[in-house]
Amino acid sequence: MTSRPKLLYFVTEDWYFCSHRLHLALAARNAGFDVLVVTRVRRHGQTIISCGFRLIPIELVRHGSNIFSELPVLYRLFQIYRTEKPNIVHHVALKPVLYGSIVAMAAGMPAIVNAVTGLGYLFASRDWKARLSRGFIKSLLRRLIGNDKSIAILQNPDDVQLLFGTAGDSNSWVRIIRGSGVDLHAFAPLPEPRGTPLIVLAGRMLWDKGVQEFVTAASALRQKGIAARFALVGASDVSSPSAVPERQLQTWQDDGVIEWWGSRDDMPEVFAQCHIVCLPSYREGVPKVLIEAAACARPIVTTDVPGCREIVRHEENGLLVPAHDAQSLAKALRRLIEDSALRRRFGQCGRLIVEREFGLYKVIDETLGVYQELLDAKGMARSKVSL
């Protein structure tokens, strides 16, 4: 009787695992894997355990570049890998990919999945420190994830081109899987509500998400007498160098420029209340919030940058504007605020795009296919997936 192969997820935060990888892990368990989660535990540990996964806490700091200060974390991770002996380790996001790959090679892991979910602050920021680090990180990534023991999963062809200088299909160890998928039942299309149009920017409150441009555009439209409400939905991420301070968010709200709703766990309800979803980000992998918004048949205004243009097709399900351009953003928002028929047409098209390309089970099936490919290459068989 074949033993159950062991699959270990290494993710920075428990909330991120639950938001972006929980359904995948459940499908992997149902497909025959013994699933283990290694992450920093805060409020979602019990959720992970209740799903039948083993949970090992680790205190990895998501941001920060001093690897020497985190040597104890690397050693702890090495101990976990050597003790657990997983058949596959799946690293999610840039820092787990870097640290996890170093440890996995040192510990002799037979198969590695490196999911680069986006290049984030390091590649989106104009800060000189970030720009100085990019070349080193690119070189390190190429060395760590380009080998016969690993498969790299990236979310868009722009990131593949930036990191490796080639299209994804020309590297045998690179796969493009666009995002983490969306539950098409939980995020269902609803008619837009009556009343003053509400525009929502949802996500972590980071400057790199285009929060300043959103607020500037909102202020300009209000000054022109455009009847609309503008809401920021999300918390400030104090661990990020790009965090918008809470005091700034509160000031904007007190001044009546925007509404700040804070963190919300009921995103389908948020989308049900709004008329337009906006994300003027500087760079993304494939933003989950835009996939969810399109699934709810909401029109989108976002930036013409890697990741965002994977889900938004200009003049089909939304409008693309240049990054860092509040004036163009305001113009696009005004067009949708004043044209309800266009909003409906974009929303209907967005739902069809998600159903065709971004459904949860499509992403799960593609990822389980990567696991099967690695097991087959190592000569360890298991039953095929049935979804």
N, C-alpha and C positions, 0 to 999 in steps of 0.2 A: 504494500500500500504506500503510495507516494505521500511524503510528509507535506504539510502546508508550507509554501514558501513564505518567508518573512519579509515584509515591506516596512521600511522605516522612513517616516516623514520628518525632515528637519526644517522647521519654520520659525521665524523670529518670535511671533506673538500668537497666543492662543486665540484671540479674537479673529486674527487673519485666517488661521486655519479653519475656524468655524464658518467664516464668511465665504472663503474662496476654495477650500479643499475638502470640506466635510462630506459633501455628496460623492466626490471622487473616492474618498477613503471608504465610505460605506459600500460603494460599488465594488471596490477592490476586495473588501472583506467578503462580500457575497460571491465574488468570483473565486474565492478560495485562498486568499492571502491572510496571514496573521499580521495585523496592522499595529504598529507602534508609532507613537507621536512624541517627538522631542521638541520642546518649545518653551518659551518663557510663559509661566502660568500666572494669570491675574484673576479675571472674573469668569473665564469660560472652561476652567479645568473640569468641573463636574459634568458639563455638557459632553466633553470629549470622552470621559470615562463612561458615562451613561450610554454612549453609542457602542460600547463593547471594545474600545481601544485601550491598550496600555499606554499610560502617560508617564513620561520622564521629564521633570522640570529641568530647565537649564537657564541660567541668567545671562543670556546674550543681549548686549546692547545693540539696538537696531542701527543706530548711527554712531559715527566715530571711527577714526582710521588708525588708531594706535594699537597695532596688533600685539605689541609686547605687553600692554596692560591687560590683554585678554588671553594671555598664555594659559592661565588656569582654566578658562572656558574651553580652550582647544584641547587641553589635556583631559578634561572631563568628557568631552565629546569622543576623544580617542578611546577612553575607557569604555564608554557606552558601545561604541562600534565593535570593539574587541570582545566585549562580554556578550552582546546580543547576536553578533554574527549574522546580520540581515543578508538576505539574498540580493535585495535591491535597496539602495538608499535614494530617496527622492528629496533633493534640496530645492527649496522654493524661495526665490528672491535673491538679490545680488550678494548680500553678505553671507547667508547660508551656503550659497554656491561657492564663494571663494573659500571660506573657512572649512565647509564640509568637504570640498574636493581635496584640500590639503590633507585633512584627517583621514578621509576615505582611502587615499592612496597609501598613506603611512600605515593604516590598519589592514590593508590588503583586501578591501571590499571588492567583490567580484563584478558588481554591476552598479552603475551610478546614473541617475537621471538628474540633470541640472536644469531647472526651470528658471530662466531669467525673465521675470514677469514684467520688467520695465527697467529702464536705465536711470530713472529717477533724477534726484537732485544733482548727482555727480555729472550727468550729461546734459541736463536741462539748464543748469545755472550759468549765469554769466560771471560769477565770482571767480577771481583769479586762482584761488586755491583749488576749486573744483576743476577748472580748466587744466591746471598743472598736473592734477592726478589722473586725468583721463588716459593719457598715453600709457602710463604704467599699468593701470587697471585693464585696459584692452589687451596689452601684452600678456599679463598674468592670466586673464581669462582664456586666451587662446592656448596657452600652455596647459592649463588645468583641465579644460573640458574638451579638448580635441585629441581623444585617444580611443583605442578600441574597447575600453571598458565602460565608456560613457556615451550617453545620448543627450544632447542639449535641446531643450524646448524653448523656443522664443515665440513671441506673440505677433510679430509683424516683420515683413521683409526689410524694412528700414533698419531695424536693430541688427538683423543678420548682416546686412551690407556694412553697417558701421563697425561692427565688431570683427567681422571676418573678411570683409571686402569681396564677398561673393553672394550669389543668390542661395537661398536655403537648400534647393534641391541639388546643388552641385557639391554639397558636403554630405558624406554618408552618415555623419554623426550629428546632423542638425535636423530638427523637425520644427515646422511652424504650426502651432496650435493656438488659435486666436481666442485668448481669454480663458476664463474659467466657466463659461456657459451661464445660462439663465434658466430658471424653472419657469416654463411657459404657462403653468397653471397658477403659480403664486403671483406672477407678474402678468396680469391679463389686461387686455385693452378695455378701457371704460370711456364713455363720453366725457368730454371736458366739462367741468362744473360751470354753473352760471356765475356772473359777477365780474368784477375787475380782474383782468388777466394777471396771473401769478407766475413769475419767472423764478426758477429755483436753480441754485448752484449747490450741488450736494457732493460731499467728500471731506477729506481732511482739510482743515483750514491752513493751507500752505500758500505762500506767495507764488510758487511754481504752478499752482493750479489756476492762476490768473485771477485771484481774488481781487487784487487792486484794480485790474481792468474792469471787472464786473461792477465793482462799487463806483468807479468813475463813470462807466456807461449808465448805470442806474441814476446817478446824480444828474448827468447831462439830460437824460430823458425826462426826469422830473422837472428840471428847470424849463423844459420846452412844453410843459403841461401835458405830457403823455400820461394817460390814466393807466397805471400798472403798479403792481407790488413786486418787490424783489426780496428774496429770502436766501440767506446762507444757511445750509443745513449740514452740520458737522462740528466736531470739536477741534480745538487747536492741538496740534501734535507737538508737545513741548520737547520731545526727543529729536525733532528734526531741525536742522539749521535754517530751514525755510519756513518755520512756523509763524503764523500770524498771531501776535500776542492777543490774549483774551481781552485785555484792556482796550485794544484797538477795535476789536469786534464789538465790544460793548459801547464804545464811543460812537461808532457808526450807527448802531441801533438807537442810542439816545438822541442822536442828531436827526433821526428820522430818514436817513438815507436808505437803509435796508432793514430787514428783520433778521435777527440771528436766532435760529431755532435750536442751536446746539446739536448734540448727538441724538440720532433717532434710530431705533431698531425696527421701525415699521415703514420701510421704504415704499411698499406698494400703496400705503395710505398717503404718503407724501406725494407720490406721483398722481394719485387720484385727485388731489386738491389743486394741482398746478396745471398750467396751460402750456408752458414752454420749459424745457430743461437746457441749461447753459453750462458749458465747461470750457473756459478759455485757457486751457492748460498749455504749458510750453513743450511737454513731451510725455507720452504715455506708452504702456505696453499695448493693451486694449482695455480701455477703462470700463470696468464692470457697471458703473453707474449709467453709462450711455447705452449699454446693451439692455439694461433693465428699463431705462426710460423708453427706448424704442419698442420693447416688448409690451409696454403699457400704452403704446400708440401715442406717445408724446413727441412733438417736433423738437428738434435739437438745433442749437446754435453752438458751434465749437470751433476750434482752431484747426487750420490746415497743417497739422503736424503729425509725425509718426504716432500711430496708435489711434488717435481720434478719427483720422480719415479711413481707418479700417471699417468702422461701423457707420459713419455718416458719409453719404454720397451727396455732393452738392446739388441742390435743387431737386433731389429725389425724396429724401427723408429729413432733410435739414439744410442748414447753411454753414459753409466753412468761411472763416475769416482769418486774416493774418494774426499770428501770435504777437503779443505786446502792443496791440492796436485797439485802444478803447473806443476810438471814433468809429472804426469799421464795425466793432462789436455792437455799439449803440444803434448804428444804422440797420444792421441785420435784425436786432431785437425789435426795433420799431416796426420793421416790415411785417414780422409775424404777429406782433401785438395788434396791429391794425387790420389783419387779414385772417379771419377765423376759418374761411374756406381753405386757405393755404395750409393752416395748421392741421386741419383734418386730413387733407391729402398727404402731407408729409407723415403724419402719424400713422395712417393706414399703410403707407409704403414701408415705414420703419418696422412695423409688426411683421410684415411679410419677409423682410430681410432677415430678421432675427429667427423666424421660424425656419427659414431655409439654411441659415449659415451659423447661428450662434446658440442653438438649443443645448441645454445641459447635457443630454445624453449623447449628442454628437461629440462634444468635448471629452466626455468620459470615455466613450468608445475609442477615440483616437489615442487617449493617454494609456488606457489598458492595452491597446495594441503595442505601444512602446514597451510596456512591461513584458508582454508576451515575447516580443522580439528579443529582448535581452535574455529572458529565460531560455528561449530556444537556442540562442547563440552560446549559452553556457551549458547546454545539454540537460536542462532541468525542465521536464515537461509538467504541464498541469492542464486541467480541463479548460476548454475555450470559454470565453465570456458569453453569457446569455443575458441580454438586457431586455 
